Amino acid sequence: MRARDWLDKRRVGIREKLQKMMKCIFSGEQQLRADEAMDSSESLATRDYSASGYSSRAAEVEPKVDTSNIEEAESSLRESGYLNYEEARALLGRLEYQKGNIEAALHVFEGIDIAAVTPKMRISIARKYENSRRRSQSEAAPLMSMHAVSLLFEAIFLKAKSLERLGRFSEAAKTCKIILDTVESALPEGLPESFMTDCKLQETLNKVVESLPELWKLSGDFQEAILSYRKGLLYHWNLDVETKAKIEKEFAIFLLYSGVEASPPNLRWQIDSSFVPRNNIEEAVLLLVILLRKFSLGRMKWDPSILDHLTFALSVSGGSRALAHQVEELLPGILERNDMYCILALCYYGEGEDIVALNLLKNMLDNQENPDCAFVLLLASKICGENAFSVEQGIDYAQKVIKKLTGGCAQKASVANCMLGLLLSAKSLLVSSDLERISCTSRALEAFEAAERLMTERDPIVVYHLSIENAEQRKLDLALYYAKQLLKLEAGSSVRVYVLLARILSAQKRFSDAETVINAALDQMGKWDQGELLRTKAKLQIAQGQLKKAIETYSRLLAILQVQAKNSGLAKNLHKSGGLRDRSLEMETWNDLAGVYTSLSQWRDAEACLVKSKAISPFSASRLHNTGLLYQARGQYKDALKSFQEALNLEPNHVQSLVSMARVLKQLGTQSMSVVRSLLTDALRLDRTNASAWYNLGLLYKADPEASALEAAECFEAATLLEESAPIEPFR
């Protein structure tokens, strides 16, 4: 009982002395009573703060002392026997910060000599948590108690928060960084598990690790923000799961949307076979996948935004299949069945697996429990439109959407009508009956016009297809009007619009105007976007008989493609289709150039161009057709026929090869007229606007004594009309 009485008496004494000390600090007295056994530095702190004008005057109402501050100070007093200058300022600054006196709190915190106390804190932490077997019993006690270290760390953090609230973000970030640098230098291998017992200290560290990257971002130093994020995640801070997950998510968001390119991390403990992100997207994807794994293991609550960000990251990086795998691995019940099917359908469609995507959508549409969804129907119709075998089904889906949206959202109805127009246009190329073909093209044009009427704002996609459809039907003035409107809508930023405009002008035989349009486009576009423009310009020069200029233009195009191939970087890795498109353009350029040299009777140059084309793609119907034209120009008709036949073996619907083969067979006279007629009618079934096919069919009828002169005349008339409105390249 005596021991307990003595402890209670000592505790009461400590509390009384502490209360007197705090009253002294607040009242601004210049010295403490002798029985408090305090260093003279306390009076210095009090005088400095009182003289600054921030503290309360003696005549004012005495402020209430926070009980938590009393208990914190009691702990320090019990361990060290006194409260030093820095700790007194830490307590006083905390009080002012809690009351909202930010400037006063900052003034008090600035009185703490951080440079002097951080070495002591570092040594104290290191001695406290180093391996006991390495610690000598004769070693001196820690320079500071952990309560004091915790109190000062909190003071430094509150100083940073004060600076942040005053808009001094860079100073705030540097102040926060002092805490992390101190702990990291004291414990290079990370915080031990026993560190969690110091709850206040651990809580302060959690806040600092979370706040530092945000402070660097506010200050505009984004590279330091990236380093802070990585340090917060890679160093063992004993962070709780929620805090670490929040940091991982915020870092992933910063990497995806900030526009700041982060250099690859340099990991201290990197294993040779370990994965190291090479760019922002890879690092963000890694962080988001880690978050998904934590959720799957039950360590954190479900956050739908994680999947949204992961969807964006994998979509822009061409990782649709990886996204599908992540969605398939989600626990049941996280996503609605329809939502999951939609995401998976988009993923597989993005990977080119149209059948899988369409089957997923059909499962949704066939489910009687689910009402027809406009988005699902539109996506299904789009996929059907890209596959010849399911165009009819796509038309049904589009018509269902239009019916469903009658009197509803005009914008969605506009998209549905546009989709219907595309499907009808695709069907017109597949039907054999002229009457049915005319019907499809007319209905397609009506659908596009309906889409334009329903638009709240003009949609470039609808206007583009209106221009194309009118051009295909040889309504060139109307097609030109829409093309010019499209040029204004897109502010001259699209290569395809300039090319379409030039082709329409070429169909009107305004070659000079078309070349002017292309030159204007070349002045606006960067070098890497000039490929199709230069090829169009060369075609225009050929149409005007300027073959040498065309050769120069093709040479310029090939030079750009060669440089572009050498400098291919991240963009091609992210969008593999870009590289394939460039190779296809290069191959077609060599084929075009071979045709120019053939017309100039420069056989060796033409052969060299065809060799270059073959190196890019050995199996190209276009190259084989140009090879056949070269043999035909030399009079080697059997070799020409062989090349045309090989082209048709690769691509049975290659219209140019069908027409050229018919022409050579007619010239040789080795086949019956029915074979030649069959080739030409097949060509016209595929392309009703091919003037050469109509002309050769007219010659065939003219030479056939059994055919009527009227049939031949009609063919020649069609050929003449089509030739007068033929573009340098097909409109579509």
C-alpha positions in Angstrom: 0.0 0.0 0.0 2.9 2.3 0.8 4.3 1.8 -2.7 1.0 2.5 -4.3 0.5 5.6 -2.2 3.9 6.8 -3.1 3.3 6.3 -6.9 -0.1 8.1 -6.7 1.5 11.0 -4.8 4.3 11.2 -7.4 1.8 11.2 -10.3 -0.2 14.0 -8.7 3.0 16.0 -8.2 4.0 15.6 -11.8 0.6 16.6 -13.0 0.6 19.7 -10.7 4.0 20.8 -11.9 3.0 20.3 -15.5 -0.2 22.3 -15.1 1.8 25.1 -13.5 4.4 25.0 -16.4 1.7 25.2 -19.1 0.0 28.1 -17.3 3.4 29.8 -17.2 3.8 29.3 -20.9 0.4 30.7 -21.8 0.6 33.6 -19.3 4.0 34.8 -20.6 5.8 34.7 -17.3 9.5 35.1 -17.7 10.7 32.3 -15.4 9.4 29.2 -13.6 9.5 28.5 -9.9 12.7 26.9 -8.6 10.9 23.8 -7.4 10.0 22.8 -11.0 13.7 22.1 -11.7 13.3 23.3 -15.3 16.1 24.4 -17.6 16.4 28.1 -18.4 15.5 27.3 -22.0 11.8 26.9 -21.1 11.7 30.6 -20.0 13.4 31.5 -23.3 10.6 29.7 -25.2 7.9 31.4 -23.2 9.5 34.8 -23.6 10.0 34.4 -27.3 6.4 33.3 -27.9 4.9 35.9 -25.6 6.9 38.7 -27.1 5.8 37.8 -30.6 2.2 38.9 -29.8 0.6 35.6 -30.7 -0.1 34.3 -27.2 -2.9 35.3 -24.8 -2.3 38.1 -22.4 -2.4 37.6 -18.6 -5.5 39.7 -18.2 -7.4 37.6 -20.8 -9.4 34.5 -19.9 -7.1 31.6 -19.2 -7.3 29.1 -22.0 -8.1 25.5 -21.4 -5.2 23.1 -21.6 -5.8 20.1 -23.8 -5.8 16.9 -21.7 -4.0 14.9 -24.4 -1.1 17.3 -24.4 -0.9 16.9 -20.6 -0.7 13.2 -20.9 1.9 13.4 -23.7 4.0 15.7 -21.6 3.6 13.5 -18.5 5.0 10.6 -20.4 8.1 12.6 -21.3 8.5 13.9 -17.7 8.2 10.3 -16.3 10.9 9.1 -18.7 13.4 12.0 -18.7 12.4 14.0 -15.6 12.1 17.3 -17.5 10.4 18.8 -20.6 13.0 20.5 -22.8 12.8 23.5 -25.1 11.8 21.7 -28.3 9.2 19.5 -26.6 7.6 22.6 -24.9 7.4 24.3 -28.3 6.0 21.1 -29.9 3.2 21.0 -27.4 2.4 24.7 -27.6 2.5 24.6 -31.4 0.0 21.7 -31.4 -2.4 23.7 -29.2 -2.3 26.7 -31.5 -2.7 24.5 -34.6 -5.7 22.7 -33.1 -7.3 26.1 -32.3 -6.8 27.2 -35.9 -4.2 29.8 -35.2 -2.0 28.7 -38.2 0.4 31.6 -38.2 0.9 31.5 -34.5 1.5 27.7 -34.7 4.0 28.1 -37.5 5.8 30.8 -35.5 6.1 28.4 -32.5 7.2 25.5 -34.7 9.9 27.6 -36.4 11.5 28.0 -33.0 12.4 24.3 -33.0 16.0 23.7 -34.3 15.1 20.8 -36.5 18.7 20.5 -37.8 19.9 20.0 -34.3 17.3 17.5 -33.1 17.1 15.2 -36.1 20.6 13.6 -35.5 19.5 12.8 -31.9 16.2 11.4 -33.1 17.9 9.3 -35.7 20.3 7.8 -33.2 17.5 7.2 -30.7 15.4 5.4 -33.2 18.4 3.3 -34.4 19.3 2.3 -30.8 15.7 1.5 -29.9 15.0 -0.8 -32.7 18.4 -2.3 -33.7 18.9 -6.1 -33.1 19.3 -6.8 -29.4 22.2 -9.2 -30.1 24.1 -6.3 -31.6 23.4 -4.0 -28.7 25.9 -3.8 -25.9 24.5 -3.7 -22.3 27.1 -1.1 -21.4 25.9 1.2 -24.2 24.5 4.5 -23.1 20.7 5.0 -23.0 18.9 6.5 -26.0 19.4 10.2 -26.3 15.6 10.8 -26.5 12.6 8.9 -25.3 10.3 7.6 -28.1 7.6 9.8 -26.7 9.8 12.8 -27.3 10.7 11.6 -30.8 7.0 11.0 -31.6 6.1 14.5 -30.2 8.8 16.2 -32.3 7.9 14.3 -35.5 4.3 15.4 -35.0 5.5 19.0 -34.6 7.5 18.8 -37.8 4.4 17.3 -39.6 2.1 20.0 -38.2 4.6 22.6 -39.3 4.4 21.2 -42.9 0.6 21.3 -42.7 0.7 24.9 -41.5 3.0 25.8 -44.5 0.6 24.0 -46.8 -2.4 26.0 -45.5 -0.5 29.2 -46.1 0.3 28.1 -49.7 4.0 27.5 -49.2 3.9 24.0 -50.7 7.6 23.5 -51.6 8.7 24.4 -48.0 5.9 22.1 -46.7 7.2 19.2 -48.8 10.8 19.7 -47.8 9.7 19.8 -44.1 7.8 16.5 -44.5 10.7 14.9 -46.3 12.9 15.5 -43.2 10.8 13.0 -41.2 11.1 10.2 -43.8 14.8 10.8 -44.4 15.4 10.6 -40.6 13.6 7.3 -40.2 15.1 5.8 -43.4 18.6 6.6 -42.4 18.0 5.2 -38.9 16.5 2.0 -40.1 17.7 1.3 -43.7 16.1 -2.1 -43.9 12.7 -0.8 -43.0 10.6 -0.4 -39.9 10.4 -3.5 -37.6 7.1 -5.0 -36.7 7.5 -3.8 -33.1 7.4 -0.2 -34.4 3.6 -0.6 -34.5 3.5 -0.5 -30.7 4.4 3.2 -30.9 0.9 4.0 -32.2 1.3 7.8 -32.2 4.6 7.7 -34.1 3.3 5.2 -36.6 0.2 7.3 -37.2 2.4 10.4 -37.9 4.5 8.4 -40.3 1.4 7.1 -42.2 0.2 10.7 -42.6 3.6 11.9 -43.8 4.0 9.1 -46.4 0.5 9.9 -47.7 0.9 13.7 -47.7 4.4 14.1 -49.2 3.6 13.2 -52.9 0.5 15.5 -52.8 2.7 18.4 -51.5 5.3 17.9 -54.2 2.4 17.9 -56.8 1.1 21.1 -55.4 4.5 22.7 -55.6 4.9 21.7 -59.2 7.8 19.3 -58.7 6.3 16.2 -60.3 9.6 14.2 -60.5 9.9 14.5 -56.7 6.3 13.4 -56.4 7.0 10.3 -58.4 10.1 9.5 -56.2 8.0 10.1 -53.0 5.3 7.7 -54.3 7.8 5.0 -55.0 9.6 5.5 -51.7 6.3 5.3 -49.9 5.5 2.0 -51.6 8.9 0.3 -51.7 10.2 1.1 -48.2 8.8 -0.9 -45.4 6.8 1.8 -43.5 4.4 -0.6 -41.7 1.6 1.1 -43.5 -1.9 -0.2 -42.9 -3.7 -1.8 -45.9 -6.0 1.1 -46.5 -3.3 3.7 -46.5 -1.1 1.7 -48.8 -4.0 1.0 -51.2 -4.8 4.7 -51.3 -1.2 5.6 -52.2 -1.1 2.9 -54.9 -4.4 4.1 -56.4 -3.3 7.8 -56.3 0.0 7.0 -57.9 -1.6 5.0 -60.7 -4.0 7.9 -61.4 -1.1 10.3 -61.5 0.9 8.1 -63.9 -2.1 7.7 -66.2 -3.5 11.3 -66.5 -0.8 13.7 -65.3 1.1 13.9 -68.7 4.4 13.6 -66.8 6.7 10.9 -68.1 8.2 8.9 -65.3 11.6 7.3 -65.7 11.7 3.5 -65.0 12.3 2.8 -61.2 15.7 1.9 -60.0 15.1 -0.9 -57.5 17.7 -1.6 -54.8 16.5 -5.2 -54.3 15.8 -5.9 -58.0 16.1 -9.5 -59.0 17.5 -10.2 -62.5 14.2 -11.9 -63.6 11.9 -9.4 -61.9 9.6 -7.3 -64.0 10.5 -3.6 -64.1 7.9 -1.2 -65.7 9.3 0.6 -68.7 6.8 3.5 -68.8 3.9 5.2 -67.1 1.2 2.9 -68.4 3.0 -0.3 -67.4 3.7 1.0 -63.9 0.1 2.1 -63.5 -1.2 -1.3 -64.7 1.0 -3.0 -62.2 -0.3 -0.9 -59.3 -3.9 -1.4 -60.3 -3.5 -5.2 -60.7 -1.9 -5.3 -57.2 -5.0 -3.5 -55.9 -7.3 -6.1 -57.6 -5.3 -8.9 -56.1 -5.7 -7.4 -52.6 -9.4 -7.2 -53.1 -9.5 -10.8 -54.3 -7.6 -11.9 -51.1 -10.1 -10.0 -49.0 -7.6 -7.4 -47.7 -9.6 -4.4 -48.9 -13.1 -3.3 -49.9 -14.1 -3.2 -53.5 -13.5 0.1 -55.3 -15.2 0.2 -58.7 -12.9 3.0 -59.9 -9.9 0.6 -59.9 -11.5 -1.4 -62.7 -12.3 1.9 -64.6 -8.7 3.1 -64.5 -7.4 -0.4 -65.4 -9.8 -0.5 -68.3 -8.5 2.8 -69.6 -4.8 1.8 -69.1 -5.1 -1.5 -70.9 -7.2 -0.1 -73.7 -4.8 2.6 -74.6 -1.9 0.1 -74.4 -3.5 -2.5 -76.6 -4.0 -4.9 -73.7 -7.6 -5.8 -74.3 -7.0 -9.5 -73.8 -5.2 -8.9 -70.5 -8.2 -6.8 -69.4 -10.6 -9.6 -70.3 -8.5 -12.0 -68.1 -8.7 -9.6 -65.2 -12.5 -9.2 -65.6 -12.9 -13.0 -65.8 -11.0 -13.5 -62.6 -13.1 -11.1 -60.6 -15.1 -12.8 -57.8 -18.8 -13.5 -58.6 -21.2 -10.7 -57.7 -18.7 -7.9 -58.2 -20.0 -7.0 -61.6 -23.5 -7.4 -63.0 -23.7 -10.2 -65.5 -24.7 -7.8 -68.3 -21.9 -5.3 -67.5 -19.3 -8.1 -67.4 -20.5 -9.5 -70.8 -20.3 -5.9 -72.3 -16.8 -5.4 -71.1 -15.7 -8.8 -72.3 -17.3 -8.3 -75.7 -15.5 -5.0 -76.1 -12.2 -6.6 -75.1 -12.5 -9.5 -77.5 -13.7 -7.1 -80.3 -10.7 -5.0 -79.6 -8.5 -8.1 -80.1 -10.1 -8.9 -83.4 -12.1 -11.9 -82.1 -15.4 -10.7 -83.5 -17.2 -14.1 -83.3 -16.4 -14.4 -79.6 -17.6 -10.9 -79.0 -20.8 -11.3 -81.0 -21.6 -14.6 -79.2 -21.3 -12.8 -75.8 -23.7 -10.1 -77.0 -26.1 -12.6 -78.4 -26.2 -14.3 -75.0 -27.4 -11.0 -73.5 -29.9 -10.4 -76.3 -31.3 -13.9 -76.1 -31.9 -13.7 -72.4 -35.6 -13.1 -71.9 -35.1 -11.6 -68.5 -33.1 -8.7 -69.8 -34.8 -6.0 -72.0 -33.0 -5.1 -75.2 -30.2 -2.7 -74.5 -29.5 0.0 -77.1 -25.8 -0.1 -76.5 -25.6 -3.9 -76.9 -27.7 -3.8 -80.0 -25.5 -1.1 -81.6 -22.3 -2.9 -80.7 -23.7 -6.2 -82.1 -24.8 -4.4 -85.3 -21.3 -2.8 -85.7 -19.6 -6.2 -85.4 -22.1 -7.7 -87.9 -21.4 -5.0 -90.3 -17.7 -5.9 -90.4 -18.4 -9.6 -91.3 -20.1 -10.3 -94.7 -21.9 -13.4 -93.4 -23.8 -11.5 -90.7 -24.7 -8.2 -92.4 -28.4 -9.1 -92.5 -28.5 -9.8 -88.8 -26.8 -6.5 -88.2 -29.5 -4.7 -90.1 -32.1 -6.3 -87.9 -30.3 -5.2 -84.8 -30.0 -1.6 -86.1 -33.6 -1.5 -87.0 -34.5 -2.7 -83.5 -32.5 0.1 -81.9 -34.2 2.7 -84.1 -37.6 1.3 -83.2 -36.7 1.2 -79.5 -35.4 4.8 -79.6 -38.4 6.4 -81.4 -39.3 9.4 -79.4 -36.4 8.9 -77.1 -32.7 10.1 -77.2 -32.2 11.8 -80.5 -28.4 11.4 -80.3 -28.6 7.6 -79.9 -31.1 7.4 -82.7 -28.7 9.4 -84.9 -26.0 6.8 -84.2 -28.4 3.9 -84.9 -29.4 5.4 -88.2 -25.7 5.9 -89.1 -25.1 2.3 -88.3 -28.0 1.2 -90.4 -26.6 3.2 -93.3 -23.3 1.5 -93.0 -24.9 -1.9 -93.0 -27.1 -1.2 -96.0 -24.1 0.1 -97.9 -22.1 -3.0 -97.0 -25.0 -5.2 -98.2 -25.2 -3.3 -101.5 -21.7 -4.7 -102.3 -22.8 -8.3 -101.7 -26.1 -8.6 -103.6 -26.1 -9.8 -107.2 -29.3 -8.1 -108.4 -29.0 -4.6 -109.8 -32.5 -3.7 -108.5 -31.6 -4.9 -104.9 -28.3 -3.0 -105.1 -30.0 0.2 -106.1 -32.5 -0.3 -103.3 -29.8 -0.8 -100.7 -27.8 2.3 -101.7 -31.0 4.4 -101.7 -31.9 3.2 -98.2 -28.4 3.7 -97.0 -28.5 7.3 -98.2 -31.8 7.9 -96.5 -30.5 6.4 -93.2 -27.5 8.8 -93.3 -29.7 11.7 -94.0 -32.0 10.7 -91.1 -28.9 10.5 -88.9 -27.9 14.0 -89.9 -31.4 15.4 -89.1 -31.4 13.9 -85.6 -28.0 15.2 -84.6 -28.0 17.8 -81.9 -24.5 18.8 -83.2 -23.1 17.8 -86.5 -21.3 14.5 -86.2 -18.1 14.3 -88.4 -18.7 10.5 -88.9 -22.2 11.0 -90.3 -21.1 13.9 -92.6 -18.1 11.8 -93.8 -20.4 8.9 -94.8 -22.9 11.2 -96.4 -20.1 12.5 -98.6 -18.9 9.0 -99.4 -22.3 7.7 -100.3 -23.2 10.6 -102.5 -19.8 10.3 -104.2 -20.4 6.6 -104.8 -23.7 7.4 -106.5 -21.9 10.1 -108.5 -23.7 13.0 -106.9 -20.4 14.8 -106.9 -21.6 18.3 -106.2 -23.4 17.2 -103.0 -20.5 15.0 -102.1 -18.2 18.0 -102.4 -20.5 20.1 -100.2 -20.4 17.5 -97.4 -16.6 17.1 -97.8 -16.1 20.9 -97.3 -18.4 20.9 -94.3 -16.4 18.0 -92.8 -13.2 19.9 -93.4 -14.6 22.8 -91.3 -15.9 20.5 -88.6 -12.6 18.9 -88.1 -10.7 22.2 -88.5 -8.4 20.7 -91.2 -6.9 18.2 -88.8 -7.8 14.9 -90.6 -5.8 13.4 -93.4 -8.7 11.3 -94.7 -10.9 14.4 -95.3 -8.2 16.0 -97.5 -7.8 12.8 -99.4 -11.6 12.4 -99.9 -11.9 16.0 -101.0 -9.0 15.5 -103.5 -10.6 12.4 -104.9 -14.0 14.1 -105.4 -12.3 17.0 -107.2 -10.4 14.5 -109.4 -13.7 12.8 -110.3 -14.8 16.3 -111.5 -11.5 16.4 -113.5 -10.3 19.3 -111.4 -6.9 17.9 -111.0 -5.1 21.2 -110.4 -7.6 22.1 -107.6 -7.2 18.7 -106.1 -3.4 19.1 -106.0 -3.8 22.5 -104.4 -5.8 20.9 -101.6 -3.2 18.2 -101.1 -0.4 20.8 -101.0 -2.3 22.8 -98.3 -2.7 19.6 -96.3 1.0 18.8 -96.6 1.8 22.2 -95.2 -0.4 21.6 -92.1 0.5 18.0 -91.3 3.6 16.6 -89.7 6.0 14.5 -91.7 4.7 11.2 -90.2 1.2 12.0 -91.4 2.1 12.8 -95.0 2.2 9.3 -96.4 -1.3 9.0 -97.8 -1.3 12.7 -98.9 1.9 12.2 -101.0 0.5 9.0 -102.6 -2.6 10.9 -103.6 -0.5 13.8 -105.0 1.5 11.3 -107.1 -1.7 9.8 -108.4 -2.9 13.3 -109.4 0.4 14.0 -111.2 0.0 10.7 -113.1 -3.5 11.7 -114.1 -2.1 14.9 -115.5 0.6 13.1 -117.4 3.4 14.4 -115.1 5.1 11.1 -114.7 8.6 12.4 -113.7 7.0 14.6 -111.0 5.1 11.6 -109.8 8.4 9.6 -109.5 9.9 12.4 -107.4 6.8 12.4 -105.1 6.9 8.7 -104.7 10.6 8.9 -103.8 9.9 11.5 -101.2 7.2 9.3 -99.7 9.5 6.3 -99.6 12.2 8.3 -97.8 9.8 9.4 -95.1 8.6 5.8 -94.6 12.2 4.6 -94.3 13.1 7.2 -91.7 9.9 6.5 -89.8 10.7 2.8 -89.7 14.1 3.5 -88.2 12.6 5.8 -85.6 9.7 3.6 -84.6 9.3 3.9 -80.8 6.6 3.6 -78.1 3.7 4.7 -80.3 4.1 1.6 -82.5 4.4 -0.7 -79.5 1.1 0.7 -78.1 -0.6 0.7 -81.5 0.7 -2.2 -83.6 -1.7 -1.4 -86.4 0.3 1.8 -87.1 3.4 -0.2 -88.1 1.3 -2.6 -90.3 -0.4 0.4 -92.0 3.0 1.9 -92.8 4.3 -1.3 -94.3 1.2 -1.7 -96.4 1.6 1.9 -97.7 5.2 1.3 -98.5 4.3 -1.9 -100.5 1.6 -0.1 -102.5 4.0 2.8 -103.2 6.5 0.3 -104.7 3.6 -1.2 -106.8 2.5 2.2 -108.0 6.1 3.2 -108.9 6.4 -0.1 -110.8 3.3 0.9 -112.8 4.8 4.3 -113.7 8.1 2.7 -114.9 6.1 0.2 -116.9 4.3 3.0 -118.7 7.7 4.6 -119.4 9.0 1.2 -120.7 11.7 1.2 -118.0 11.6 -2.5 -117.4 14.5 -2.9 -115.1 13.3 -0.1 -112.8 9.9 -1.6 -112.7 11.3 -5.0 -111.9 13.4 -3.5 -109.1 10.3 -1.9 -107.6 8.4 -5.2 -107.7 11.3 -6.9 -105.9 11.1 -4.3 -103.1 7.4 -4.9 -102.9 7.8 -8.7 -102.7 10.3 -8.3 -99.8 7.6 -6.5 -97.8 4.8 -9.0 -98.6 5.4 -12.1 -100.8 1.6 -12.7 -101.0 0.1 -9.6 -102.5 -2.5 -9.6 -105.2 -1.7 -6.0 -106.1 2.0 -6.8 -106.6 1.1 -9.9 -108.8 -1.3 -7.7 -110.8 1.4 -5.1 -111.5 3.8 -8.0 -112.4 1.3 -9.2 -114.9 0.9 -5.7 -116.4 4.7 -5.6 -116.8 4.7 -8.9 -118.7 1.7 -7.7 -120.8 3.6 -4.5 -121.8 6.5 -6.6 -122.9 4.3 -8.9 -124.9 4.8 -11.9 -122.6 1.1 -12.8 -122.4 1.4 -16.3 -121.0 3.5 -15.0 -118.1 1.0 -12.2 -117.6 -1.9 -14.7 -117.5 0.1 -16.7 -114.9 0.6 -13.6 -112.7 -3.1 -12.6 -113.0 -4.2 -16.1 -112.1 -1.9 -16.1 -109.0 -3.3 -12.8 -107.9 -6.9 -14.3 -108.2 -5.8 -17.4 -106.2 -4.7 -15.1 -103.4 -7.7 -12.7 -103.7 -10.6 -14.1 -105.8 -12.4 -10.8 -105.7 -9.5 -8.7 -107.0 -11.3 -6.7 -109.6 -8.3 -5.3 -111.5 -6.9 -8.8 -112.0 -10.3 -10.1 -113.3 -10.4 -7.3 -115.9 -6.8 -7.6 -116.9 -7.1 -11.4 -117.3 -10.2 -11.0 -119.5 -8.4 -8.5 -121.6 -5.4 -10.8 -122.2 -7.6 -13.8 -122.9 -9.5 -11.9 -125.5 -6.3 -10.7 -127.0 -4.9 -14.2 -127.2 -8.2 -15.7 -128.4 -7.3 -19.0 -126.8 -10.5 -19.1 -124.7 -14.2 -19.0 -125.5 -16.0 -15.8 -125.3 -18.1 -17.1 -122.4 -15.0 -17.4 -120.1 -14.1 -13.8 -120.9 -17.6 -12.6 -120.3 -17.8 -14.5 -117.0 -14.6 -12.7 -115.8 -16.0 -9.3 -116.8 -19.4 -9.9 -115.2 -17.8 -11.0 -112.0 -15.7 -7.8 -112.0 -18.9 -5.7 -112.5 -20.7 -7.7 -109.8 -18.0 -6.6 -107.4 -17.6 -3.1 -108.7 -20.4 -1.6 -110.8 -18.4 1.6 -111.3 -15.4 0.0 -113.1 -15.3 1.8 -116.4 -12.6 -0.6 -117.9 -14.8 -3.6 -117.2 -17.8 -2.0 -119.0 -15.6 -0.9 -122.0 -14.1 -4.4 -122.4 -17.5 -6.0 -122.1 -18.7 -3.6 -124.9 -15.8 -4.8 -127.1 -16.8 -8.4 -126.4 -20.4 -7.8 -127.4 -19.3 -5.9 -130.5 -17.1 -8.8 -131.6 -19.8 -11.3 -130.9 -22.0 -11.7 -134.0 -24.8 -13.2 -131.9 -24.9 -10.2 -129.5 -27.0 -7.2 -130.3 -25.5 -3.8 -131.1 -27.7 -2.3 -128.4 -26.0 -4.3 -125.7 -22.5 -3.1 -126.9 -23.7 0.5 -127.1 -25.1 0.4 -123.6 -21.8 -0.9 -122.3 -19.8 1.8 -124.1 -22.2 4.5 -122.8 -21.8 3.2 -119.2 -18.0 3.2 -119.6 -18.0 6.7 -121.0 -20.2 8.1 -118.2 -18.2 6.3 -115.5 -14.8 7.4 -117.0 -15.9 11.0 -117.0 -16.6 10.8 -113.2 -14.0 8.3 -112.2 -11.7 9.4 -109.3 -8.0 8.7 -109.2 -8.6 6.2 -106.4 -11.9 4.6 -105.2 -13.9 6.9 -102.9 -14.3 4.3 -100.2 
